[in-house]
């Protein structure tokens, strides 16, 4: 495996630093290795070409990559090592099987993928995303790692940031929602201000863009309850678009407007900080571009 490694000498963006340190490589080639997750900063893969660097950081470029036929069909693997696989799940794909859908799930696709290397390989679910929510989803390759992360979730997971499009213009630039959530027998989550009625849920939000019809919010979870963001947006009278279950009447992009954008955690094996970030879905941004249809 061919790897180029160097130490950052001055504050710069990632692509600019790569162009300086690897003058024999074209901009097109360097953008490609960035896109494919082959560049890491202090051990964490980074795909953003404008990622800010500081002096003293170590950059590694791994020149080999998996061939397209080795990649699981329909899934974008953001990161993979001996313990973990992180994907950018598309909207509409289940995390795991239900009574109605057994085969087409992220779990099923990844299970088949790892068994191509060794039939004994397995995949373990660490957390879930709703079917209509897109974004970063992490799986373990062994049960020990799965349990370790789940049992230390509060200290292992450093950041979970979502991007949400909600109905109407949110007036506050930022805010925090606190309530107690409880799921009914009909699988609907209800919000209460009574601490005796459910599990405490804390959601922080910040407005990024807005117009008369919609608002684009950056949402950070302090707790990770089922349907937490969806219920809390309903609480403030700005439901997630496309989420009819929790009060939405608008579905302009024909999917739910929720995306898991950032996942940061301490690697359970190496102890190193890892951070992954995806782009805001284009359909979300088009709702705030005048004269553009999603």
N, C-alpha and C positions, 0 to 999 in steps of 0.2 A: 504493500500500500504506500503510494507516494504522498508525502505530506510536506508542505512548506509552512514554516513557523517563523514568526518574528515578533519583536516587542515594539509597541507603539511609542514613538519618540515625542510626539506632540499632539495636542488636541486637534481632532479632525473627524470627518465622517468616514464610515467604513469603506465605501467604494473608493473614495479619494485616497485613503491610506493603502488600499490594495493596489491601486494604479501606480502609486509611488514605489511601493516595495516589490512589485512584480511587473516591472516595465516591459518585460518580454511577452506579457499576456495582454490581449486586447480587451477593451471595455466590454465587448459582447461576451467573451468567454468568462470574464469575472462576474458579470451580471448573471450568467447561467449557473455558475457554481453557488452564488448567493441564493438564487431562486430554488435550487435543489437542496438547500440545507447543508452544503459541504463546507461552510465557513463557520468557525466558532470563535467566540470572544471569551477568554478565560474559561474555556471548557463548555460554554453554552452556545449551541447553534443559533445563528442570527441570519435572517433572510432580508432584513430591511437595508437597502443600499445607503440610506441616510442616517443609519444608526450612529449616534455620537460616541466617540472614543476619547479616552483620556490617556495621558502619558503613563507608561508602565504596564498597560494591558497586553496580554499575549493573544495574538491572532494565529489561528491554524487553518490552513486550507487543505482539505482532503480531495485529491484529484480523481479518485475512483468513485463511481456511483453505480447504483443498481440499474440494470437495464429495464426498459419499460415493461417487458413481459414478466419481470419478477415482482413488479408492484401489484398490489391487489386491485382488481377492476372496480372502478367507481369510488375508490377511497384515496385521499391525499394524506400520505404519511409525512408528518412534519418532523418527527424525530423517532429514532429507534436505537436501542442499545441492548445489552444482554438481559436487562431487567424490565425495561419499559418500552411501550409504543405509544406515541401521541399522534392522533389524527386530527384533521380539520373536517369534521363531520358535515356533510351536506344537509340542508333542510329536507325533511321528508323521510329520512332514514332512521329507523328505530335503533336504539342502543342494543337492546336484547329482545329475545322473542317474547311474544304474547300468545294468548290463546288463539288469536286470529291470524297472527303472522309469525311463522316459525323460521323461515329461510332467509329472507332478505333483511338482515340486521348487520350493524357494524361488527358485532361479536362474531356472527357466522362468517362474514367475509375475512376477518382477521384470523379466525381459527383455521380456516382453509389455507390462508397465506403462510402462517408459521409452520403448518404441517407439511408444506412443500419442501422445507428444509429438513425436517425430521418428523415422521408420523407421530412421535411421542410428545411433540411440543403442544403446549396448551396456552390459552389466553384467559386472563382473569379480569373481571370488571371491577374497577376501583370506584368510579362514580358514574353518573348518567346525565344525559341531556334528553329533554323531551324530543319527541319525533320531529316536530316542526322547528325546533331550535337548532341552528347551525353552530359550528365552532369547535374549539379545542376540547378533546376528550382523551383521557389517559387510561391505558390498560396496563396490567402487569403481566409478565411472562412466567411468574411462579407465584404460588399461594403465599409464600412467606413475605414477599414484597408487598403483595396486595394487603395482607393483614397489617403489616407494619405501617403503611400509609394510612389505612383506614383508622387504625387505633391511635395514630398521632396526628390526625387530620388538622387539628387546630394549630399545631406548631410546625408541621411539615409544609402545609400550603400557605404561602406568603401572600398571594394575590390571586383573586378571581374577578376579572373585569368583563362585564358584558356591555354590548351596545344594543340599545333598544329604541325602536321607533314607536311613539305613543300617539294616541289621538289627541288633537287640540294643542294649543300652545301653552306649555308649562310656564307659569309666570315667575316662579322662583328659579334663580340660577343654579342653586344647589340645595339639597336638603337631606334629611335622614328620616326614614320611616321605621317605627318600632311597633310590633304587635305580636300576638300569640296565635300561632296557626294550628289548626286541627283539621284532619281529613275525615270526610263523612264516608258512610258505607257506599255511597254513589261515586266515590273517588273525586269529590270536589273539596278543595281546601278552603276553609273559612277563616277569616281574620277576626280577632277579638282584642279588646284592650284589657281583658281580665286575665291576669297571669295564671289563673287556675284552668283556663280554657285552651290548653295547647302548649306548644313549644315556642320559646321566644325566638323572634326573627328580626334581624336588623339589616336594613338596606340603605346604602348611601347612593345618592345620585347627583349628577352634575349635567347641566344642559350644555350641549355642544352647538346645536343649530335649532332654529325654530321658524315656523311661519304660521299663517292663520289656521292651517289644517293639522299640522303635525309638529312634533318635537323629537329631536335626536338626543338621546341621553346616554351618558356613560354611567354605568351602574356597577358599584362595588359591593360584594357580599361580605358581611361580617359573620353571618351564619349561613348555612347551606340547606335550608328546608325545601321540601318538595313544593314546586310551583311558587316559590317565594317572590320572585320578581313579578310574575304575572299577577299574583294576588295583591301585592303592595302597589302596583301601578293602578289596579282597579280601586284600591283604597283612596288614592289621591284624585280619582275621577279622570285619570288619563290612561285607559287600558292599552296594552300592547296591541298594535294593529294586527288584524287577522286572528285574534284570540277571542273567538265568540264565547268560549267557555267562561271567560272572566270579563265579560261586558263589552267587548269590541263590536262595533257595527261597521267598521271600515276594513277593507282588505284590498288595498290598491296594488300590492305587488304579488298577490296570489300566494302568499306564505305568511307565517307569523314573523313579525319584525323583531326577532331576538337572536343575538349572535354572541357566543362565548369568545371574546376577542383575546384576552390575556390569561395565561396560566403561569404562575411563578411558584416554585417550590424548592425545598432542599432535597437533593437526590438521596434516596434512602440507602444507597450503597456507598456512594463516594463522599457524601456529605457536602457536595458542592452546590452552590445556588444555581438554579436553572430558571430561565425565563423564556417563554414563547409568546409571540404576538402575531396575529393575523390581520389582514386588511379589513376595513369596514366593507361589508357587502355593497357592491355597486348599486344595486336596486335601492338600498337604504338612502344612499347619497343623492340619487336621482330625484327623490321626492322633494329635495331642497334646491334643485337646479331649475330655474325658471325656464319654461318652454321645452322641458325634456320629459318624455314618457318613460316610466320604469320598464 
